[in-house]
Amino acid sequence: MSVSTEFSKGLIKENPVLRLALGLCPALAVSSSVNNAIGMGVSATFVLIMSNLLVSLIRSWVPTKIRIPVYIVIIATFVTIVEMVMAAYQPALFRSLGIFVPLIVVNCIILGRAEAFASKNGPFMSIVDALGMGTGFTLALVIIASLREVLGNGTWYGITITPGSFEPVLLMMLAPGAFITMGLVLGLLNWMDKRKADALQQEALEKAGFGKTAIAGEGK
């Protein structure tokens, strides 16, 4: 396995939110603003990297029967660190994210990577995997939050970017807006995947000697 492959898979191919549909609770709940999205993404990425690293280091010493409780204790330790640091240095962000900071403990992305990857690979590749997945998670949150904040508030990262005549769609700042935005983003990705698959199929048929005219004739 190459470093670039392991890192990039979390960005697009196996993006935890947009491809695997994991971590949807924080993705929908805190994505009302880009500031919240970045804060949650960075926090989860830190926990993911440190948890993957520690799980990878102790994987040979942890008995199979108690590995999940051990992983949860490790994750909870780093979540507590994030919670205390954020409360001390970013109190406004901490209040804005609310309960979703401690709930990082039960984020299935973090526990899933610890179990599926870090427990079977060395420290360096575990860090690369965590960095890729964390970056993909943050990217997904920022995309969703950007759409919601621009349409629902007329701002991006707190900066007004729409003309004065723009009428914000307040629905986008509410819970239904999160589901609508997620559905639109997933629908767009599925449409792009279908176009790519159709293009590859057409290319394969043309290489096999079936041109567009022949294919159209067969359709008749």
VOBA-1610 file (N, C-alpha, C; in pm, whole numbers, padded with zeros to 5 digits, always signed):
BEGIN
Met+00084-00119+00000Met+00000+00000+00000Met+00089+00125+00000Ser+00050+00226-00077Ser+00128+00348-00085Ser+00069+00454+00007Val+00153+00549+00048Val+00109+00655+00138Val+00002+00741+00070Ser+00025+00776-00057Ser-00071+00861-00128Ser-00207+00793-00143Thr-00206+00663-00168Thr-00332+00589-00183Thr-00409+00585-00052Glu-00338+00556+00056Glu-00403+00549+00186Glu-00459+00683+00229Phe-00386+00790+00197Phe-00434+00923+00236Phe-00552+00967+00150Ser-00541+00949+00019Ser-00642+01001-00072Ser-00775+00926-00067Lys-00773+00800-00022Lys-00899+00724-00020Lys-01002+00788+00073Gly-00956+00851+00181Gly-01048+00915+00273Gly-01107+01044+00221Leu-01042+01102+00120Leu-01089+01228+00064Leu-01206+01208-00030Ile-01197+01107-00117Ile-01298+01090-00221Ile-01359+00949-00219Lys-01277+00850-00251Lys-01328+00715-00272Lys-01399+00658-00150Glu-01342+00679-00031Glu-01402+00628+00092Glu-01429+00742+00190Asn-01472+00856+00137Asn-01503+00968+00225Asn-01606+00922+00329Pro-01576+00938+00458Pro-01664+00881+00560Pro-01807+00933+00559Val-01826+01059+00521Val-01960+01117+00521Val-02028+01101+00386Leu-01959+01138+00279Leu-02020+01144+00146Leu-02022+01011+00073Arg-01941+00915+00116Arg-01937+00785+00050Arg-01983+00671+00141Leu-01934+00670+00264Leu-01967+00561+00356Leu-02085+00594+00446Ala-02130+00720+00443Ala-02244+00765+00525Ala-02221+00736+00673Leu-02100+00768+00721Leu-02067+00754+00862Leu-02054+00893+00923Gly-02075+00901+01054Gly-02062+01029+01121Gly-02164+01132+01078Leu-02282+01087+01039Leu-02384+01180+00989Leu-02443+01268+01098Cys-02445+01220+01220Cys-02505+01299+01329Cys-02433+01433+01346Pro-02301+01435+01370Pro-02234+01566+01378Pro-02232+01640+01246Ala-02226+01565+01135Ala-02223+01629+01004Ala-02349+01712+00980Leu-02461+01664+01025Leu-02587+01735+01006Leu-02611+01839+01115Ala-02567+01808+01237Ala-02601+01893+01350Ala-02516+02020+01359Val-02388+02011+01325Val-02299+02127+01347Val-02263+02199+01217Ser-02325+02160+01108Ser-02288+02217+00978Ser-02368+02341+00941Ser-02419+02413+01041Ser-02492+02535+01011Ser-02399+02651+00979Ser-02270+02636+01012Ser-02172+02739+00980Ser-02037+02674+00951Val-01957+02739+00868Val-01825+02686+00832Val-01734+02684+00954Asn-01748+02782+01043Asn-01666+02786+01164Asn-01689+02662+01249Asn-01815+02625+01267Asn-01847+02504+01344Asn-01795+02380+01274Ala-01809+02377+01142Ala-01765+02260+01065Ala-01615+02238+01079Ile-01538+02346+01067Ile-01392+02334+01080Ile-01354+02292+01222Gly-01421+02352+01321Gly-01392+02317+01460Gly-01418+02170+01489Met-01532+02120+01443Met-01564+01979+01463Met-01469+01890+01384Gly-01439+01928+01260Gly-01351+01848+01176Gly-01210+01836+01234Val-01155+01948+01279Val-01020+01947+01337Val-01018+01866+01466Ser-01120+01881+01548Ser-01127+01806+01674Ser-01133+01656+01649Ala-01221+01615+01558Ala-01233+01473+01526Ala-01106+01418+01463Thr-01042+01499+01380Thr-00918+01455+01315Thr-00807+01434+01417Phe-00796+01523+01514Phe-00695+01507+01620Phe-00720+01378+01698Val-00844+01356+01738Val-00878+01234+01812Val-00850+01110+01727Leu-00884+01118+01600Leu-00864+01005+01508Leu-00716+00971+01493Ile-00633+01073+01475Ile-00489+01050+01458Ile-00427+00991+01584Met-00456+01051+01698Met-00396+01004+01823Met-00447+00865+01861Ser-00574+00840+01838Ser-00631+00708+01870Ser-00573+00600+01781Asn-00565+00628+01651Asn-00505+00533+01557Asn-00361+00502+01595Leu-00286+00606+01630Leu-00146+00587+01667Leu-00132+00498+01790Leu-00208+00528+01893Leu-00196+00451+02017Leu-00247+00309+02000Val-00357+00293+01929Val-00410+00158+01904Val-00309+00075+01826Ser-00246+00136+01728Ser-00146+00065+01648Ser-00026+00022+01733Leu+00013+00108+01826Leu+00129+00079+01911Leu+00103-00035+02009Ile-00019-00045+02059Ile-00048-00145+02162Ile-00126-00265+02108Arg-00143-00271+01976Arg-00231-00374+01918Arg-00188-00516+01952Ser-00059-00538+01971Ser-00010-00674+02000Ser-00029-00712+02146Trp-00055-00615+02230Trp-00066-00642+02374Trp-00210-00651+02423Val-00305-00606+02341Val-00444-00603+02385Val-00514-00735+02352Pro-00567-00806+02451Pro-00641-00930+02424Pro-00762-00903+02335Thr-00790-00995+02247Thr-00899-00977+02151Thr-01034-00952+02217Lys-01060-01018+02329Lys-01191-01008+02392Lys-01220-00870+02451Ile-01118-00794+02482Ile-01142-00664+02545Ile-01093-00548+02457Arg-01069-00575+02330Arg-01011-00470+02246Arg-01105-00350+02229Ile-01236-00375+02212Ile-01329-00264+02190Ile-01337-00172+02313Pro-01353-00226+02435Pro-01350-00138+02553Pro-01220-00060+02565Val-01108-00124+02532Val-00979-00055+02538Val-00976+00059+02437Tyr-01025+00034+02317Tyr-01027+00139+02214Tyr-01114+00257+02258Ile-01227+00227+02320Ile-01317+00334+02364Ile-01253+00419+02473Val-01181+00353+02565Val-01110+00428+02670Val-01004+00520+02609Ile-00932+00469+02511Ile-00830+00550+02442Ile-00895+00671+02374Ile-01002+00646+02300Ile-01071+00754+02229Ile-01127+00856+02328Ala-01187+00807+02437Ala-01244+00897+02538Ala-01137+00986+02602Thr-01017+00932+02618Thr-00907+01010+02676Thr-00874+01130+02589Phe-00860+01107+02460Phe-00825+01217+02370Phe-00942+01313+02349Val-01064+01262+02354Val-01181+01351+02345Val-01185+01444+02466Thr-01152+01392+02583Thr-01148+01474+02704Thr-01044+01585+02691Ile-00928+01551+02633Ile-00824+01652+02610Ile-00875+01761+02517Val-00939+01720+02407Val-00995+01817+02312Val-01099+01905+02380Glu-01185+01844+02458Glu-01292+01917+02525Glu-01237+02022+02621Met-01136+01985+02699Met-01079+02077+02796Met-01003+02191+02728Val-00927+02159+02624Val-00852+02261+02551Val-00946+02358+02481Met-01050+02305+02418Met-01146+02390+02348Met-01221+02480+02446Ala-01260+02424+02560Ala-01331+02504+02661Ala-01244+02616+02714Ala-01113+02592+02720Ala-01021+02692+02775Ala-00985+02800+02674Tyr-00962+02760+02548Tyr-00909+02854+02449Tyr-01009+02896+02342Gln-01115+02818+02323Gln-01218+02854+02226Gln-01356+02836+02289Pro-01387+02911+02392Pro-01514+02890+02463Pro-01638+02912+02377Ala-01631+03010+02285Ala-01747+03035+02198Ala-01774+02916+02108Leu-01668+02863+02049Leu-01682+02744+01964Leu-01728+02626+02045Phe-01675+02612+02165Phe-01712+02500+02253Phe-01861+02506+02285Arg-01911+02625+02314Arg-02054+02639+02343Arg-02138+02613+02219Ser-02088+02654+02104Ser-02162+02636+01979Ser-02173+02488+01942Leu-02065+02414+01960Leu-02067+02270+01926Leu-02143+02190+02031Gly-02141+02236+02155Gly-02220+02174+02260Gly-02189+02028+02284Ile-02294+01949+02292Ile-02282+01807+02327Ile-02207+01726+02223Phe-02191+01781+02103Phe-02130+01703+01996Phe-01979+01690+02011Val-01918+01768+02098Val-01776+01749+02127Val-01754+01620+02208Pro-01818+01603+02323Pro-01801+01476+02395Pro-01854+01355+02317Leu-01950+01379+02227Leu-02004+01267+02150Leu-01907+01216+02043Ile-01793+01282+02027Ile-01689+01229+01938Ile-01647+01089+01983Val-01663+01063+02114Val-01627+00931+02169Val-01698+00819+02095Val-01824+00840+02059Val-01902+00735+01995Val-01913+00754+01845Asn-01830+00842+01790Asn-01829+00861+01645Asn-01779+00732+01579Cys-01863+00672+01496Cys-01831+00543+01438Cys-01711+00548+01343Ile-01678+00667+01293Ile-01560+00678+01207Ile-01434+00645+01286Ile-01423+00702+01406Ile-01302+00685+01486Ile-01288+00542+01535Leu-01394+00487+01593Leu-01388+00349+01639Leu-01370+00253+01523Gly-01434+00284+01411Gly-01423+00197+01293Gly-01281+00191+01238Arg-01212+00306+01233Arg-01075+00306+01182Arg-00980+00237+01280Ala-01007+00252+01409Ala-00923+00183+01509Ala-00935+00033+01493Glu-01056-00014+01473Glu-01080-00158+01462Glu-01039-00213+01326Ala-01073-00141+01219Ala-01052-00193+01084Ala-00911-00171+01032Phe-00844-00067+01078Phe-00713-00034+01019Phe-00600-00031+01121Ala-00612+00053+01224Ala-00501+00073+01318Ala-00463-00056+01391Ser-00562-00141+01418Ser-00533-00265+01490Ser-00463-00368+01404Lys-00447-00339+01274Lys-00386-00435+01182Lys-00264-00379+01109Asn-00230-00252+01135Asn-00121-00188+01062Asn-00029-00113+01158Gly+00088-00075+01104Gly+00187-00006+01183Gly+00150+00138+01213Pro+00225+00203+01302Pro+00193+00341+01345Pro+00191+00442+01231Phe+00291+00437+01142Phe+00298+00539+01037Phe+00178+00533+00944Met+00145+00415+00894Met+00032+00403+00802Met-00100+00430+00874Ser-00105+00401+01003Ser-00226+00431+01080Ser-00247+00581+01090Ile-00138+00656+01106Ile-00147+00802+01109Ile-00191+00855+00973Val-00135+00799+00866Val-00174+00842+00730Val-00321+00815+00706Asp-00367+00697+00746Asp-00509+00663+00730Asp-00597+00759+00808Ala-00558+00788+00932Ala-00637+00879+01016Ala-00638+01020+00958Leu-00524+01064+00908Leu-00515+01199+00849Leu-00603+01210+00726Gly-00603+01106+00642Gly-00687+01107+00523Gly-00835+01106+00557Met-00874+01018+00649Met-01015+01010+00689Met-01060+01137+00759Gly-00973+01191+00846Gly-01007+01314+00916Gly-01021+01432+00822Thr-00931+01440+00725Thr-00939+01548+00627Thr-01065+01534+00541Gly-01097+01410+00502Gly-01219+01386+00426Gly-01344+01423+00505Phe-01344+01390+00634Phe-01456+01424+00721Phe-01472+01576+00731Thr-01359+01645+00752Thr-01361+01791+00761Thr-01407+01854+00630Leu-01356+01802+00519Leu-01394+01854+00388Leu-01543+01840+00364Ala-01600+01725+00399Ala-01743+01703+00381Ala-01823+01800+00465Leu-01782+01821+00590Leu-01852+01916+00677Leu-01846+02058+00622Val-01730+02097+00570Val-01715+02232+00517Val-01802+02252+00392Ile-01809+02151+00306Ile-01893+02160+00187Ile-02040+02179+00225Ile-02088+02096+00316Ile-02228+02106+00359Ile-02253+02238+00430Ala-02161+02276+00519Ala-02178+02401+00594Ala-02172+02522+00503Ser-02088+02518+00401Ser-02077+02632+00308Ser-02210+02656+00238Leu-02270+02549+00189Leu-02399+02562+00120Leu-02506+02616+00215Arg-02510+02561+00336Arg-02613+02603+00431Arg-02592+02747+00477Glu-02468+02784+00505Glu-02442+02919+00556Glu-02466+03025+00448Val-02421+02996+00326Val-02441+03093+00218Val-02589+03112+00188Leu-02660+03002+00172Leu-02802+03011+00138Leu-02889+03054+00256Gly-02851+03012+00376Gly-02935+03039+00492Gly-02904+03168+00565Asn-02781+03220+00546Asn-02743+03341+00620Asn-02677+03447+00533Gly-02642+03408+00411Gly-02577+03502+00321Gly-02432+03530+00354Thr-02371+03444+00437Thr-02232+03463+00477Thr-02153+03335+00453Trp-02020+03349+00456Trp-01931+03232+00454Trp-01821+03258+00554Tyr-01810+03171+00652Tyr-01716+03187+00763Tyr-01738+03321+00834Gly-01865+03359+00841Gly-01901+03483+00909Gly-01886+03608+00826Ile-01838+03594+00702Ile-01816+03710+00614Ile-01932+03720+00515Thr-01996+03834+00508Thr-02108+03854+00416Thr-02057+03852+00272Ile-02113+03764+00189Ile-02069+03751+00051Ile-02183+03768-00048Thr-02303+03787+00001Thr-02419+03802-00089Thr-02460+03949-00095Pro-02523+03991-00205Pro-02569+04130-00217Pro-02679+04162-00117Gly-02698+04290-00093Gly-02798+04331+00006Gly-02939+04288-00030Ser-02966+04268-00159Ser-03099+04227-00203Ser-03127+04079-00181Phe-03022+04003-00143Phe-03038+03859-00126Phe-03124+03831-00002Glu-03222+03745-00020Glu-03311+03707+00090Glu-03271+03567+00138Pro-03212+03555+00257Pro-03168+03424+00306Pro-03283+03324+00319Val-03252+03199+00291Val-03349+03091+00306Val-03330+03032+00446Leu-03408+03080+00540Leu-03386+03042+00680Leu-03400+02893+00703Leu-03473+02824+00616Leu-03489+02680+00629Leu-03354+02608+00627Met-03258+02664+00553Met-03129+02598+00541Met-03051+02599+00672Met-03084+02687+00763Met-03016+02693+00892Met-03080+02602+00995Leu-03194+02545+00960Leu-03264+02456+01052Leu-03233+02310+01017Ala-03282+02219+01102Ala-03254+02077+01082Ala-03298+02025+00945Pro-03418+02063+00894Pro-03456+02015+00760Pro-03358+02059+00653Gly-03299+02179+00669Gly-03202+02227+00572Gly-03078+02139+00565Ala-03040+02083+00680Ala-02924+01993+00682Ala-02952+01868+00599Phe-03072+01812+00615Phe-03108+01692+00538Phe-03121+01724+00389Ile-03179+01839+00357Ile-03193+01878+00217Ile-03056+01894+00152Thr-02965+01962+00222Thr-02830+01984+00168Thr-02756+01853+00150Met-02765+01766+00250Met-02699+01636+00240Met-02754+01557+00122Gly-02885+01559+00104Gly-02946+01488-00008Gly-02901+01542-00143Leu-02892+01675-00154Leu-02848+01736-00280Leu-02702+01701-00311Val-02616+01704-00209Val-02474+01672-00230Val-02457+01526-00269Leu-02525+01436-00197Leu-02516+01294-00230Leu-02575+01266-00368Gly-02685+01333-00401Gly-02744+01315-00533Gly-02650+01360-00644Leu-02581+01473-00622Leu-02485+01522-00721Leu-02370+01424-00740Leu-02319+01369-00630Leu-02210+01273-00640Leu-02254+01146-00712Asn-02375+01099-00682Asn-02425+00979-00751Asn-02444+01005-00900Trp-02490+01125-00934Trp-02507+01161-01076Trp-02371+01163-01146Met-02271+01220-01082Met-02136+01223-01140Met-02079+01082-01156Asp-02104+00996-01057Asp-02058+00857-01065Asp-02123+00786-01183Lys-02253+00810-01202Lys-02324+00744-01312Lys-02272+00792-01447Arg-02247+00922-01460Arg-02192+00974-01585Arg-02055+00914-01614Lys-01974+00902-01510Lys-01841+00844-01528Lys-01851+00698-01569Ala-01943+00622-01503Ala-01960+00481-01536Ala-02011+00464-01679Asp-02104+00550-01720Asp-02157+00543-01856Asp-02047+00574-01959Ala-01963+00671-01926Ala-01854+00707-02017Ala-01754+00592-02031Leu-01724+00527-01920Leu-01631+00414-01924Leu-01691+00297-02002Gln-01821+00275-01984Gln-01888+00168-02058Gln-01889+00197-02208Gln-01916+00322-02244Gln-01915+00361-02384Gln-01777+00344-02444Glu-01675+00381-02368Glu-01537+00368-02416Glu-01501+00222-02437Ala-01545+00137-02343Ala-01516-00006-02355Ala-01585-00066-02477Leu-01710-00024-02502Leu-01784-00074-02618Leu-01720-00029-02749Glu-01673+00094-02751Glu-01609+00145-02872Glu-01478+00073-02899Lys-01405+00041-02793Lys-01281-00035-02810Lys-01308-00176-02860Ala-01426-00228-02823Ala-01462-00363-02865Ala-01521-00365-03006Gly-01533-00247-03068Gly-01582-00241-03205Gly-01726-00201-03218Phe-01788-00161-03108Phe-01927-00118-03112Phe-01931+00034-03102Gly-01961+00101-03210Gly-01970+00246-03211Gly-02106+00291-03163Lys-02124+00421-03154Lys-02253+00475-03109Lys-02365+00439-03205Thr-02333+00434-03336Thr-02436+00400-03434Thr-02485+00258-03416Ala-02389+00167-03392Ala-02426+00027-03372Ala-02507+00009-03247Ile-02468+00081-03140Ile-02540+00068-03013Ile-02681+00123-03028Ala-02694+00236-03100Ala-02828+00294-03121Ala-02913+00199-03204Gly-02851+00131-03303Gly-02925+00037-03386Gly-02974-00080-03305Glu-02891-00129-03212Glu-02934-00240-03129Glu-03049-00201-03038Gly-03048-00072-02996Gly-03156-00026-02909Gly-03289-00027-02981Lys-03286-00005-03113Lys-03411-00009-03190Lys-03461-00151-03207
//
